[in-house]
């Protein structure tokens, strides 16, 4: 079994002529043509698309893990801050609303006994009746 890699231009712009897999002098089990339009090579896996060693990919994985770890710590700090602020808001809220008005039962005449406005109304009402 063999495969034919068509000719192509590599990333430097140089023309690479077509070749058959396996190449002479390479592994006999590399019978598939793999790669992209600008890099083609013989390989043993027809689903292989990457011609380079996988060692450098660990650095990408470590970088991704570090980035995700930092993002997780920032998210956790944000959530803790929100929870603390909510707790403080609820804990410092007064038990009942204070609107500043004293709550007293009105007298028999419908006025609070020490209210100057009620005294004025009583005097006006008495003058109006006379």
C-alpha positions in Angstrom: 0.0 0.0 0.0 1.3 3.5 -0.8 0.0 7.0 -1.1 0.9 9.9 -3.4 1.6 13.3 -1.8 0.9 16.0 -4.4 3.4 18.8 -5.0 3.0 22.0 -3.0 4.6 25.3 -2.0 5.9 25.3 1.6 5.8 28.2 4.0 9.0 29.7 2.6 7.4 29.7 -0.9 9.7 26.9 -2.2 8.1 24.4 -4.5 8.2 20.8 -3.3 7.7 18.1 -5.9 5.2 15.3 -5.5 6.4 12.1 -3.7 5.2 8.7 -2.9 4.8 7.2 0.6 6.8 5.5 2.1 9.8 7.6 1.1 13.0 5.7 0.4 15.0 5.6 3.6 12.1 6.2 5.9 9.9 3.8 7.9 8.1 1.2 5.8 4.9 1.6 7.8 4.5 5.3 7.0 2.3 4.7 4.0 -0.1 7.6 4.3 0.3 11.2 3.0 -0.4 13.5 5.9 -0.2 17.2 6.6 -1.6 20.4 5.2 -1.3 22.4 1.9 2.1 23.8 3.0 3.6 20.8 4.9 3.2 17.3 3.7 4.8 14.1 5.0 4.5 10.4 5.2 2.9 9.0 8.4 1.4 5.7 9.7 -1.9 7.3 10.8 -4.3 8.6 8.1 -5.9 11.0 10.6 -2.6 12.6 11.6 -2.5 16.3 10.6 0.5 17.5 12.6 4.0 16.9 11.5 5.8 18.1 14.6 6.7 16.5 17.9 4.1 16.8 20.6 6.5 17.8 23.4 5.9 21.5 22.9 2.2 21.0 23.3 2.7 20.3 27.1 3.8 24.0 27.4 0.5 25.0 25.8 -1.4 22.8 28.2 0.5 24.1 31.2 -0.1 27.7 30.1 -3.8 26.9 29.7 -3.9 25.3 33.1 -2.2 28.3 34.7 -4.6 30.7 32.9 -7.6 28.7 34.0 -6.4 28.5 37.5 -6.0 32.3 37.7 -9.4 32.8 36.3 -10.9 30.4 38.8 -9.2 32.2 41.7 -10.5 35.6 40.5 -14.0 34.2 40.1 -13.9 32.6 43.6 -12.7 35.9 45.1 -15.6 37.7 43.3 -18.1 35.3 44.6 -16.8 35.5 48.2 -16.9 39.3 48.0 -20.5 39.2 46.8 -21.5 36.8 49.6 -19.8 39.0 52.3 -21.4 42.2 51.0 -24.8 40.5 50.9 -24.4 39.3 54.5 -23.3 42.7 55.6 -26.2 44.3 53.9 -28.7 41.9 55.5 -27.0 42.0 59.0 -26.9 45.8 59.2 -30.4 46.4 58.0 -32.7 47.8 60.8 -35.4 45.5 62.1 -38.2 47.9 61.4 -38.6 51.0 59.4 -38.3 54.3 61.2 -40.2 57.1 59.4 -39.5 59.6 62.1 -43.1 60.0 63.2 -44.1 59.0 66.7 -46.9 56.4 66.8 -49.5 57.6 69.3 -53.2 57.0 69.6 -55.2 60.1 68.8 -57.4 61.6 71.4 -61.2 61.5 71.4 -61.3 64.5 69.2 -59.1 62.9 66.6 -56.1 65.0 67.4 -53.0 64.3 69.3 -53.2 66.3 72.5 -50.0 68.3 72.2 -50.3 69.1 68.6 -50.4 72.9 67.9 -52.2 72.3 64.6 -55.0 70.5 66.4 -55.3 73.4 68.9 -55.5 75.8 66.0 -58.3 73.7 64.4 -60.2 73.6 67.7 -60.1 77.4 68.0 -61.1 77.9 64.4 -64.0 75.5 64.7 -65.3 77.1 67.9 -65.1 80.6 66.3 -66.9 79.4 63.2 -69.8 78.0 65.3 -70.3 81.3 67.2 
